[in-house]
């Protein structure tokens, strides 16, 4: 069955999402929403960096996109810096009966974790439009729900469930959001977004709660740890220039406390170069990033996930994986009862495109 889909957003994730939708035989791209004036009026293939033409022209006319009556929308516009606008955008689609998948508003990885001002308007829109919403990605997302739930099927007497993202972000060109929020390139006196109490728990706490529900425990408290390491010399990378004495690496942990101990833990080590903060956990030799699940149990289990993009870069792979985690879920989301879903509500959603790489035909 072919699903008619619109793409909403053409940034880091959206551009790759667009490429996959164009090249996937089971999806028909019927519309494209763009915010930037420089992208309006351009063909989707041009924006995605592909050859040929699709005939799908970028627009900011929401009514025209809704009038196309797509089965689903892939929403990859930034939600964390504009939550009210993102809620309004998605609710408008949902009320029109269009199912929505995306990576914006990561609090919705586990819907009960999101604050009422985000969750309730979207839930009401799902009910009004008889539609369904699913938010996920690679992290938050796959690394903290599918990966640990797979590992937990093979162990017993569990002492700790630890999920790690250990990644060199130096090639990830997103200084305005990721760079600033993490605190990269900022001095010791700076207070980046990630350092503010409650921010880490709001973003990644949903992953802890997905696992907690799956294994039948209740998290009593989420404790946050955030620390930075500072560059010993000036250096430059695609993310940003980093001056000596400013932040070149970030480490944070969230501890889900169950029965007084940290049972479920998510941990990040993000560097702007493999030489930064050598004292913190690293990816295996020859790798610049890993998503890792470590189960302390009987038996102990360690699963490691590596991604590599079409250009050979691990950060490109992470962005592609984020888009495909929700794109591949479209058939299951469209078949589901209305509401806001988590991974626990869906079956496995494997890729169905076995055709290999292709490009849109020239017209």
N, C-alpha and C positions, 0 to 999 in steps of 0.2 A: 504494500500500500504506500502510495506517495503522499507525503504531508506537505501542504503549502505553507511556507514559512516567510516571515519578515525578519530582517536583522535590524536591531535597534542599537546603534553605537558602532563607531569605526575607529576606536582607539587601539591600545595595545592588544587587548583580547578580541575586540570586535573585528579588527582587520583579519585576524586568523580565523575567527568564526565564519566570516564572510567567505573566505577561500574554501573552507570545508563545505559550506552549504552549496556553493556554486558547483563544486566537484562531486557532490554526493548524488548518486542516481536515485535515492529514495526520498530526496527533498527537492521541492521546487521553490526556488527563491522567487517570491512575487513582489517584494517590496523592501526598501532600505531607508531607514531613518538616519540622518546625519545632523549634527548640531553645527559644525563649523561651516561658515560661509564658503570657505575654499573648496568644500566637498559637495556642496549642493549643485545639482545639475550634472554631476559626473556619473558615468556608468559604474556599476558595482565592480566589474572586473578591473577597471582602471584603479579604483580605490584599493582593491585587494592586491594590486600588483601582479595581476594575471594578464595574459595576452587575450586578444579577441574582445567580444562584446556580449553582454547578457541581455541588453535592452532594459535592464532594471536601473532606473535613474534615482540617485539619492535625493531625498526631499525632507522637509521638516513639516509637511502637511499631515498632521496626525489623522484628521478626518478622512483624508484620501487613503491612507494606509489601512485604517479600520474598514473602509468601504470595500477593500479587496477581499474581506472575509477570509483571512488566513486561518489555518488550523492552530498555528502557534507563532509566538514571537520569541526570538533569542535576545534577551535584554542584557547588554554588556556595558552600558553607560556607567560612569562612576556613580555609585550610590552613597558611599561613605562620607563624601564631602558635600553632598546635596541630598540628604535623606528625604526631605519633604517632597522635593521635585521627583525623586525616583519613585516614591510611594504613589504620587499622583499619576506619573506616567504608567506604572504597572497596573494601578487600579483602573485606569481608563481602558486599558486593553482587556483586563479581566472582566469588567462590567459589560464589555461588548461581546463577550463569549469567546475570547481568544485566550488559549492556554499560554502561559509564560514560563520560560526557563531562563536562567541566567546566573551570573556570579555577583550581581550587585546586592548590597544589604546583606552582608555575610552573617549577620545575626540570625538570619532565617535558615541557616544550615540545620538548626533544630528549632522549629517554629515557636515552641513555648518559651524559648530563651529570649526572643525578641521583645522589646518593650511594647506596651500596649499601643502607643501612638504609631508604631510601624505595623504591628501584627493585625490590629483590629480593622483598620480601613481595608487592608488587603483581603482579610477573611470575609468581610462584608461584600467586597467586590466579587470574590469567588462565588459567593452564594447568589448574588444578583445576576451574574452572568453564566452560572452553571459551569464554571471554569476552574482551572487548576494551576497552581504555582509551585515551582521547584527551583530552589537556589542551592548551588553547590560549586565545586571547583576542584583544584588539586590540594590546596591548603590555604584557608580552611576548606575541608571537603574530604576528598578521597583518602588522603593520608591519615585522617583522623576518624573516618567511619568505616569505609570498606576494608582498608588494610588491617586495622586491629580486629575487626569482626571476623575476617578470614583467619587470622592467627589464633584467635580465641576458640576456634572450632577444633583445635588440635592440642589443647593443653588442659591442665587441671591444677587445683591448689594455687591459684594465682595470687602472687604477692604485689605485683606492680605491672601496670600497662603503660608503657612509655612510647609516645609518638614523637619523632624528631623530623624537623626540616633542617638540614645542614647544607647551606648553599652559598656559593660565591655569586653575589648580586652585581658584580662589577660590570657585566655586559647587559644588564637590565636598564634600559634607558627610560627611567621614570623618576627623575629627581624631584618633580613638583609634589608628587603624592607619596610614593614609597620612600624615596630618599629623605624627604622632610619628616614624614611620620616616624620613621625608624630613628632618626637623629643623625644620619650619616653626614659627615662634613661639619658638624656642629661641635662647639667647645664644651668643656665640662660643666659650664654654668648654664647651658641651654636646657630647656625643659620641653623636649619634643613630645608630640602627641602620645607616643607609646609609653612615655614615662608617667603620664597622668594616672592616678589611681582609678581603677575600674575599666580603663580603655582596653587593656589586653583581655580581660575577662569578657567584655562585651563582644569582642571580635572572635576570640577562639574558644570561649567557654561553651559554646554550643556543641563543639566536637566532644568535649568531656561528657556532656549530658546525653548525647546520642548513645555513646558507649554505655553509660550508666543505665539508661533505660533498657538497652539490649541485654544486659547481664543482670537486671533486676535489683540494682542497688540505688540508693539515694545519696547524692552529693550534699554534704552538710555545709560545705564552705569551699570557695575557690580562692586560693592564695596565689599572689602574683610575685614574680621575681623579674627584674629588669636591670641589666647592667651593660656598660659600654666599654670598649677598649679603644685606645687612641693611637693614631698613626705616629710612627717614630720618624718619618720623613715625608716631605711633600710627594704626592703622586697624582696622576690623572687616570681616569678610566671612563668608559662610556656613560656610566651612571652620573658622575660628577667629578670635578677636581677636589682633592682632599688635601688640606694643609696639615703640616706637622702639628701634632697636639690636638687635632680634631678627631671626631669619631670615624674609625675605619671598620668597626665590627660591633655587632649587637648580639647579646644573648638574653633570651627571656624564657621563663617557664611559668606554666599554670599548673597548680596542684589541686586536683579534685579530691577533697578529703572525705573519706568514707570510714566510719567507725574510728575516727580520730587519727587516721593515717592517710598518706598520699597514695591512693590506689590508682588513679588515672592521671597521667601527666602528659602535657604537651610541651615540647621544648623546641626552641628555634636558635640556631646559630647562623647568622647572616653576615657575610664578610664582603668587603670590596677588594678582593684579592686573596689568594690562598695563603699569602704570607702574613696576613693580619690575624691577631689573637690566636697564636699557635697553641695556647694552653687549653682551648676549648675543643669540643668534639669536632672531628673532621670527616669528610667523605673518604671512602677508600682511595688508595693510590690510583692515580689516573682518572679520577672522577672529580668534577667541580661541584657536584651537588648530589644529595641523596634524600629520599623520604624513607624513613626507617621506623619500623615498629619493633619494640623489644618487650617481650613478655617474660617476666620473672615468674616462673611457675614450674610445674612438674608434668611434662618436660618444659625447659626454657626454649623460647622460640625467638628468632630474629628474622624479620622479613625486610628486604631492601628493594626500593623501587628507584630506577634511574630513567630519566626522560631525556630525549635528544631531539631537537627540532629538525626541520627539513634543511636548515642551514648548518647543522652540526652543533648548534649551541644549546646548552642545557636550559638556559632561561627562555629561549624560544620554545623549547619543548614543554616547559612548564606552562607557558601561555597557551600553547596549542592544547595541552591536556586539560587545562581549565575550561576552554571552550568546548572540547569534545565530551567532557564529563556530562554536560547538560544537553548538548546536541544529541548524543547517543541515547539520552533518556526520553527524547521527544515522543516516540511511539508509546512508551509505557505511561508517560504523563498524560498524553491525550486519551488513553484508554482508561484512566483512573477516574474514580469518583471526584467531584469537585472538592476543593480545599487547598490548604497549604501543606505540602508534603516534605518529609525528610527521607533520607536514604532508607530508613526502616519501613517506609510505606511502599517501596518499589521492589520489583524483582531485580535480578542482575540485568544490566542493560548493555550488552556487548555491542561493539561496532558491527554494522551490517554491510559495510561497503568493502567488498573484496575485489574491486575492479582495478586497484592500483591508481597511481597518480594520473591526472588528466587535466586538461584546461578547457575552458568554455569555447565552443566553436565560434569562429569569426562570422560576422553577419554583414 
